[in-house]
Amino acid sequence: MIKIVVACGGGIFTTTLVTDQIKEILKKAKIAHKVTPAKLTEVASISDADLIVVTGKFGTDTKNVANIPIIAGIALVTGVGKEEFADDLVKKVKELEGVE
């Protein structure tokens, strides 16, 4: 089961919006998952996830202190590039799970 943390500025509305969409994407792809919300200020110290999706400004070319990969999920907020994000998310999750 993949563990994903969704982080935005306040950790409430945007996080819920993106979390619901990620759950739907992974459900369609038949990927077992657990998605939890967080605030952007918590990203650096998260240690109990496989992947972090951020909706605000945070360096996605980097990993946090626990070496967890970070990807930008703003497409799920704006709708621009949503399909590409969904494809990239599924690909990344399968890569993390060791499934090709």
JOZIUR-V620391 format. One record per pair of residues at least 4 apart in sequence whose ideal C-beta (glycine too) atoms are under 8 Angstrom apart, sorted by the first residue. I is the first residue (numbers start at 1). GAP is how many residues later the second one is. D is the distance in Angstrom with one decimal. If there is no record, write none. Layout:
# JOZIUR-V620391
[[I:GAP:D] [I:GAP:D]]
This chain:
# JOZIUR-V620391
[[1:31:4.2] [1:32:6.3] [1:33:6.0] [2:24:7.4] [2:29:6.3] [2:30:7.0] [2:31:4.9] [2:32:7.5] [2:48:5.1] [2:49:6.7] [2:91:5.1] [2:94:6.5] [2:95:6.2] [3:30:7.6] [3:31:5.1] [3:33:7.6] [3:45:6.7] [3:46:4.7] [3:47:4.9] [3:48:7.6] [4:18:6.4] [4:29:6.4] [4:30:7.2] [4:31:4.8] [4:32:7.5] [4:45:6.3] [4:46:6.8] [4:47:4.9] [4:48:7.3] [4:49:6.2] [4:89:7.9] [5:30:7.6] [5:31:5.5] [5:32:7.5] [5:33:5.0] [5:38:7.7] [5:41:5.5] [5:44:4.3] [5:46:7.6] [5:47:4.9] [5:48:7.3] [6:9:5.2] [6:12:5.0] [6:13:4.8] [6:16:6.5] [6:29:6.1] [6:30:7.4] [6:31:5.7] [6:32:7.0] [6:46:7.9] [6:47:4.9] [6:48:7.9] [6:49:7.3] [6:67:6.8] [7:4:7.1] [7:8:6.9] [7:30:7.5] [7:31:4.3] [7:32:6.2] [7:33:5.1] [7:35:6.6] [7:36:5.1] [7:39:7.9] [7:45:6.2] [7:46:7.2] [7:47:5.0] [7:48:7.2] [7:49:7.5] [7:51:7.4] [8:6:4.1] [8:7:4.7] [8:10:7.1] [8:31:7.3] [8:32:6.4] [8:46:7.2] [8:47:4.2] [8:48:5.5] [9:5:7.2] [9:30:7.0] [9:31:5.7] [9:46:7.8] [9:47:5.0] [10:4:7.2] [10:5:7.6] [10:29:6.8] [11:4:5.2] [11:26:5.4] [11:27:5.9] [11:28:4.0] [11:31:7.8] [12:4:6.6] [12:25:7.7] [13:4:6.4] [14:4:6.2] [14:41:5.2] [14:63:5.9] [15:4:5.9] [15:22:4.1] [15:23:7.4] [15:40:7.2] [16:4:6.4] [16:21:7.0] [17:4:6.8] [17:59:7.1] [17:60:6.5] [18:4:6.2] [18:35:6.6] [18:37:5.6] [18:55:5.2] [18:58:4.7] [18:59:6.5] [19:4:6.3] [19:16:5.0] [19:17:7.9] [19:18:6.0] [20:4:6.6] [21:4:6.4] [21:55:4.7] [21:61:7.9] [22:4:6.3] [22:11:7.8] [22:13:5.4] [22:31:6.5] [22:51:7.3] [22:54:7.2] [22:67:6.8] [23:4:6.0] [23:10:6.9] [23:12:5.6] [24:4:6.4] [25:4:6.5] [25:61:4.7] [25:64:5.9] [25:65:6.7] [26:5:4.4] [26:7:4.4] [26:9:7.8] [26:63:7.7] [26:64:7.4] [26:67:6.9] [27:4:7.8] [27:6:8.0] [29:61:4.7] [29:64:7.7] [31:59:7.1] [31:62:5.7] [31:63:7.6] [31:66:7.7] [33:60:7.7] [36:13:7.6] [38:4:4.5] [38:5:6.8] [38:8:6.4] [38:14:7.9] [40:14:6.4] [40:16:5.0] [40:17:7.9] [40:18:5.8] [42:4:6.1] [43:9:5.9] [43:11:6.5] [43:15:5.9] [43:21:5.7] [43:27:6.9] [44:20:5.2] [44:21:5.9] [45:19:7.3] [45:20:6.5] [46:6:6.2] [46:18:5.9] [46:20:6.6] [46:22:6.3] [47:18:7.5] [47:19:4.1] [47:21:7.6] [49:19:5.6] [50:18:7.0] [50:43:7.9] [50:46:5.2] [51:17:6.7] [51:18:5.8] [51:19:7.9] [51:20:6.9] [51:41:6.6] [51:42:6.8] [51:45:6.2] [52:12:6.8] [52:16:5.5] [52:17:7.1] [52:18:4.6] [52:19:7.4] [53:17:7.7] [53:18:5.6] [53:19:7.6] [53:20:4.0] [53:36:7.6] [54:4:4.4] [54:6:6.7] [54:16:6.0] [54:17:7.5] [54:18:6.0] [54:19:6.5] [55:17:7.6] [55:18:5.3] [55:19:5.4] [55:21:7.5] [55:22:5.6] [56:18:7.9] [58:12:6.5] [58:14:7.9] [59:11:7.3] [60:10:5.0] [60:11:5.7] [60:12:4.8] [62:8:6.6] [63:4:4.8] [63:5:5.8] [63:6:5.7] [63:7:6.4] [64:4:5.2] [64:6:6.7] [69:23:7.2] [69:27:7.5] [71:17:7.2] [71:18:7.2] [71:21:6.4] [73:4:7.4] [73:12:6.6] [73:16:7.9] [74:4:6.0] [75:4:7.3] [75:5:6.0] [75:6:4.0] [75:7:5.0] [75:9:7.0] [75:10:3.9] [76:6:6.1] [76:9:6.3] [81:4:5.7] [82:4:6.4] [83:4:6.5] [84:4:6.2] [85:4:6.0] [86:4:6.5] [87:4:6.3] [88:4:6.1] [89:4:6.2] [90:4:6.3] [91:4:6.3] [92:4:6.4] [93:4:6.2] [94:5:4.4] [94:6:6.8] [95:4:7.9]]
